[in-house]
């Protein structure tokens, strides 16, 4: 027999984002901080490969488009791990708290607290990885260090506030799309593919992500070969990319809330099979002891799974 639909509905995924806001807002601060720090490290793993690939002078000079495409194919590894491990990126939380605030699920000031906590956690995670693992671990060759410095220059020195801001909008539109699409899938492979493709696009296009730049720019600064400075990084990268990422998140999630979140969500709308034990086992419907409590419990479990995916960034 069929295991049922392979993806949830857009209404279910939209409400998963909305309902994730109060869950995050009431979660222990320590848990939220650790999940954010994890995300900072995980995203930096993909950033390492981006910088390593920049060490090839031939590609940099003769095939910059091909180099961008290769870098873009490796960078999404970090986001995929964040989605599957349910870590927290501030860019994803932007969409969640915008949706939750619009639907009055959280106080209007809640996003300030969560974004601040998540941003600090992301930054500390990226800093720890950049300083203690990559820099003090002397992971890079001189050519790789020069490539890292050149990336920092491109993101801080060779670009202005307006350009970073606008690229930040495009970036987080793609990032939130990646997480939203991943939340639609019911299996790991679907989640990986759905989250991978939009991230490949944003990296290849050259958009600006505030958390990705935490590693890419800071590691370039640590090489002491970059023309960028900490002050210039804050003014010309962190601030405009953060603001642009907020708008990108809003542009993606608000139309979905308007279209699919206008009515209060009914858990009974989960269209899940309640057939044989074997079928339930395939789709995760059974409990650990092999029993099955019924469709409502099954629906509730899927709702929790989707909300966890929506919260992961």
Secondary structure as GFF3:
##gff-version 3
##sequence-region A 1 313
A	DSSP	alpha_helix	10	26	.	.	.	ID=ss1
A	DSSP	alpha_helix	29	53	.	.	.	ID=ss2
A	DSSP	alpha_helix	57	62	.	.	.	ID=ss3
A	DSSP	alpha_helix	64	85	.	.	.	ID=ss4
A	DSSP	alpha_helix	90	102	.	.	.	ID=ss5
A	DSSP	alpha_helix	110	128	.	.	.	ID=ss6
A	DSSP	pi_helix	129	135	.	.	.	ID=ss7
A	DSSP	alpha_helix	142	156	.	.	.	ID=ss8
A	DSSP	alpha_helix	161	184	.	.	.	ID=ss9
A	DSSP	alpha_helix	188	205	.	.	.	ID=ss10
A	DSSP	alpha_helix	212	222	.	.	.	ID=ss11
A	DSSP	alpha_helix	230	233	.	.	.	ID=ss12
A	DSSP	pi_helix	234	238	.	.	.	ID=ss13
A	DSSP	alpha_helix	239	260	.	.	.	ID=ss14
A	DSSP	three_ten_helix	267	269	.	.	.	ID=ss15
A	DSSP	alpha_helix	277	282	.	.	.	ID=ss16
A	DSSP	alpha_helix	295	311	.	.	.	ID=ss17
###
